[in-house]
């Protein structure tokens, strides 16, 4: 029988960090399942470019989230890597505590915390079979309590902790790590002039990260057989300040 290519599911991969990660993993030899909530045309174009598949799901919807991994398995027959990249950012300015409503909290937690958990649990049997791994994309804001809204930072801090708890309970068969980027230069962040200025002046690297910087680190964590339970800051050294 022919050897099947390894398969990676990258959520939120129609643009930005997710798209860069999908491209990198395809170059690493993975068949990549591309996912988005609404950017269907961009997701389908990327999947066609890299020879993968496209899957649409709103990760704020539990049923849609729980159906995503089975859809990938039905298409490809296996799953070796889960990259939980999809997320929603702060809906209010970080200093506006009163502006963060209960609905805001629920959406942040649904997408940034509960969806990765549901995807991990759905993927466990396939990842056990393949000896696979999980990489969660969290945030500098989940490590350093400043520079973001309380709800966003709390959701990412919780995902960092879940990363460690899963790594402790799922080893040695499944490795679980997280990448915690600071500011990443994407179309979404282009208008964040205050944040851009901070990274360009206060970071030892004097720049924001590029999506490929994050993708390269995700690739390294996937390939390294002995790293698990780590939350790796990717902030150009800003934490040193």
C-alpha positions in Angstrom: 0.0 0.0 0.0 1.3 3.5 -0.7 2.4 5.6 2.2 -0.2 8.4 2.9 1.1 11.9 3.3 0.8 13.4 6.7 -2.2 15.7 7.2 -2.4 19.0 9.1 -5.5 21.0 9.9 -4.8 24.7 10.4 -7.8 26.7 11.6 -8.2 30.3 10.5 -5.9 29.7 7.6 -7.4 31.8 4.7 -5.1 34.7 5.5 -2.5 36.1 7.9 -0.6 33.7 10.2 -2.9 30.8 9.3 -2.2 31.1 5.6 1.5 31.5 6.1 1.4 28.3 8.3 -0.6 26.4 5.7 2.0 27.3 3.0 4.9 26.4 5.3 3.4 23.0 6.2 2.6 22.3 2.6 6.3 23.0 1.8 7.2 20.6 4.7 5.3 17.8 2.9 1.9 17.9 4.7 -1.4 17.8 3.0 -3.1 20.8 4.6 -6.8 21.2 5.5 -7.5 24.9 5.2 -10.3 26.4 7.3 -12.1 29.7 7.6 -15.3 31.1 9.0 -16.3 33.3 6.1 -13.5 33.8 3.6 -14.5 30.9 1.4 -13.0 32.2 -1.9 -9.6 32.9 -0.3 -9.6 29.6 1.5 -10.5 27.6 -1.5 -7.9 29.4 -3.6 -5.2 28.6 -1.0 -6.3 25.0 -0.7 -6.1 24.6 -4.5 -2.7 26.3 -4.6 -1.2 23.9 -2.1 -3.1 20.7 -3.0 -5.1 20.6 0.2 -8.8 20.8 1.0 -11.0 23.6 2.2 -13.4 23.5 5.2 -15.8 26.2 6.4 -17.0 26.4 9.9 -17.9 29.1 12.5 -15.9 28.1 15.6 -18.3 30.0 17.8 -20.8 27.2 17.0 -20.1 24.1 19.0 -21.8 21.7 16.5 -19.9 23.2 13.5 -16.6 23.0 15.5 -17.2 19.4 16.5 -17.9 18.5 12.8 -14.7 20.0 11.5 -12.2 17.2 12.5 -14.6 14.4 11.2 -14.8 16.3 7.9 -11.1 16.4 7.6 -10.8 12.7 8.4 -13.5 11.8 5.9 -11.6 13.7 3.2 -8.0 12.6 4.0 -8.3 9.5 6.2 -5.9 10.7 8.9 -4.8 13.6 11.0 -1.2 14.2 12.2 -1.2 17.9 13.2 -3.8 20.3 14.6 -2.9 24.0 14.6 -5.4 26.0 16.5 -4.8 29.3 15.0 -8.3 30.8 14.5 -9.2 33.5 17.0 -11.0 36.7 17.5 -9.4 39.9 18.9 -10.5 42.4 21.4 -13.9 44.0 20.6 -13.2 47.1 22.7 -10.2 49.3 23.6 -8.0 47.5 26.2 -8.6 50.2 28.8 -12.4 50.2 28.4 -13.4 47.7 31.1 -17.0 48.8 31.1 -17.3 48.3 27.4 -16.7 44.5 27.5 -20.2 43.0 27.6 -21.2 39.5 28.6 -21.8 38.8 24.9 -18.2 39.9 24.1 -16.8 37.6 26.8 -18.8 34.7 25.4 -17.6 35.1 21.8 -14.0 35.6 22.9 -14.1 32.4 25.0 -16.1 30.4 22.5 -13.6 31.0 19.7 -10.3 31.4 21.5 -10.7 28.8 24.2 -13.7 26.4 23.9 -13.2 25.8 20.1 -9.5 24.7 20.5 -10.6 22.4 23.3 -13.4 20.9 21.3 -11.1 20.4 18.3 -8.4 18.8 20.5 -10.8 16.3 22.0 -12.3 15.5 18.6 -8.8 15.0 17.2 -7.4 12.8 20.0 -8.1 9.4 18.5 -6.6 10.3 15.1 -3.6 12.0 16.8 -3.0 8.9 19.0 -3.0 6.7 15.9 -0.5 9.0 14.0 1.6 10.0 17.0 0.7 13.5 16.2 0.8 16.9 17.9 -1.1 20.1 18.6 0.2 23.7 18.3 -2.0 26.4 19.8 -1.5 30.0 18.6 -2.1 32.2 21.7 -0.7 35.7 22.3 1.9 37.8 24.1 -1.2 39.3 25.8 -1.9 35.9 27.4 1.6 35.9 29.0 2.1 39.6 29.9 -1.0 41.3 31.4 -1.0 44.5 29.3 -1.7 45.8 25.9 -5.0 44.1 25.2 -8.6 43.9 26.5 -9.2 41.9 29.6 -11.4 39.4 27.8 -8.9 38.7 24.9 -5.9 38.4 27.2 -7.8 36.2 29.6 -8.9 33.8 26.8 -5.3 33.5 25.5 -3.9 33.0 29.1 -6.4 30.2 29.6 -5.4 28.6 26.3 -1.7 28.8 27.4 -2.7 26.9 30.6 -4.8 24.4 28.7 -1.7 23.7 26.5 0.3 22.8 29.5 -2.4 20.6 31.0 -3.0 18.7 27.8 0.7 18.2 27.3 1.0 16.7 30.8 -1.9 14.4 30.3 -1.4 13.3 26.7 2.3 12.5 26.7 4.1 10.6 25.5 1.9 9.8 22.6 0.8 13.4 21.7 2.8 16.6 22.1 1.1 19.9 22.8 2.7 23.3 22.5 1.8 26.9 22.0 3.3 29.9 20.2 2.5 33.3 21.8 3.2 36.0 19.2 3.3 39.7 20.0 2.4 42.1 17.2 2.3 40.4 13.8 2.4 42.5 10.6 -0.9 41.6 8.9 -3.6 43.6 7.1 -5.6 43.4 10.3 -2.9 45.1 12.4 -1.7 47.7 9.8 -3.9 50.4 11.3 -2.7 49.8 14.9 -0.2 52.7 14.8 0.4 52.8 18.5 1.3 49.1 18.7 3.4 49.3 15.5 5.4 52.2 17.1 5.9 50.3 20.3 7.5 47.3 18.5 9.6 49.5 16.3 11.1 51.5 19.1 11.0 49.3 22.2 11.5 45.8 20.8 15.2 44.7 20.6 14.4 43.5 17.0 12.9 46.9 16.2 10.0 45.4 14.2 6.8 43.4 14.4 6.8 39.8 13.5 5.9 38.6 10.0 3.4 35.8 9.6 6.2 33.7 8.2 8.1 34.1 11.6 5.2 32.5 13.4 4.8 29.8 10.7 8.5 28.9 11.0 8.2 28.4 14.7 5.1 26.3 14.4 6.9 24.1 11.8 9.8 23.7 14.3 7.5 22.7 17.1 5.8 20.1 14.9 9.1 18.6 13.8 10.9 18.5 17.1 10.1 15.2 18.9 11.1 16.2 22.4 9.4 19.6 23.0 6.0 19.6 24.7 4.1 21.7 27.2 5.9 24.9 26.1 4.4 28.3 25.5 7.0 30.1 23.4 6.9 33.9 23.3 7.5 35.3 19.8 7.7 39.0 20.5 11.1 40.2 19.3 12.3 40.4 22.8 9.7 43.1 23.9 9.2 41.1 27.1 12.7 42.1 28.1 11.5 45.7 28.5 
